[in-house]
Amino acid sequence: MKVIADVVFNHVSSMDEYKGLDKFPGLAPADFHGQCGIDYSKRDSVLNCWLGGDLPDLDQSRPGVQDVQKAHIRKLLSLGIDGFRFDAAKHIDAALVKDYIDLIDRESNGRTWNYLEVIEDDGTQATDYNSIAAVTDFVLYKESLRKAFGFGGDLRSSSAEITTPCRRITRTASSAATTAGRTPILRRHTSWLANRESR
């Protein structure tokens, strides 16, 4: 079994006890962007505003924030993590995401598998990030696979343009109903399909 760490470097919790932004270890209130809702048609807003309007957005341009995040990466690698999934990667400047992936590759001697959550919008495309690491391909998941495997679906309808196939991953889910006596049991299986680049 391989273990992939889900790292959330863009934002932190919005729990009541953290509202003052002064209780996060190694961080100060100045390490966060001012509160604003995201306008997905403006790239600057995607990078600097709060998800959902209430998740405090870290200012990754600050060296102290980068130091805390790089220390976290190193700690996870020392625990034997096999890879990283970067949550909300499109909300972090691509150059900094690349810096983190380069650090992971150096520290792990290239043994980890890394991928990024990049949900496309008006100002952000998966291609903005897929030269850095594999990206979660929600377009394929939501559209192509649903048409192919949904009720009345047809595998022949499964088509989607993939800019760089070796750097995209797709989440698939399937369900199967079984019966134990007379009670139906629904089993759900989820897997990630990936084309991993050869090194």
C-alpha angles and dihedrals in degrees: 000000000000125000122217118191117221105219121195106196100152100067146000137225123298094211114145096245090060099047092110091060090222100102101068110108112250093004135098131199088259088064091071132075117242114269115272136142119251121256101199092201089066118066093203090057092050089054100042111030133081121268109243087002090273109063107094109241118223118227099230091185088076113094092219091058091049091049092053092047094046090049088053091052091050092048092052091048090051088056090057101256111176097207149340136245111201109213116215091002093164088066090063122070109263092232091059093046087053090050090054093047090048089052091050091049092049096045094045096039088240095299098123129088113222134186139175134223105230114165107189122236138159093293103029131059129185087239088066087069110021093090086064101049140325113301129215106253105216092164091066092042097049100039118018100036093042090055092046100044104024124102107300090007126150127210089218088068091060105111134130134157111253114193097198109008095189091060101046129087130193130205115222129187131188133183131206127188118217131173129230102191103317099329115099114226119201116211118194122200123191126187138165119232113210142174104210117201118241112241 
